[in-house]
Amino acid sequence: MRAATSPFAKELLHEIKATPEEYLPALLEIVRGFRHGVFLKPAEESVRQGIKEALAGETQHVSELWKGLDVQ
């Protein structure tokens, strides 16, 4: 893990260290959700990619998409 060098990274680490232990799992989920949201492709780009894959025959049956998921 690299050391925090930017002022923002240092401030983030300070806030994390000041967070009570029992709230860290929730904070981790918030940070992960934020990171995943930031890295999502714009909707138009995602749709274009999906159409390209569908036209190329790069598809899966819907039943395959559920394999390995714990769905109730």
MOTALIN-V295291 format. One record per residue. OMEGA is omega as a letter, one per 40 degrees, with the letter a starting at -180 (* if undefined). Layout:
omega: {OMEGA/OMEGA}
This chain:
omega: {a/a/i/a/a/i/i/i/i/i/i/i/i/a/i/i/i/a/i/a/a/i/a/i/i/i/i/i/i/a/i/i/i/a/i/i/a/a/i/i/i/a/a/i/i/i/i/i/i/i/i/i/i/i/i/i/i/a/i/i/a/i/i/a/a/a/i/i/i/a/a/*}
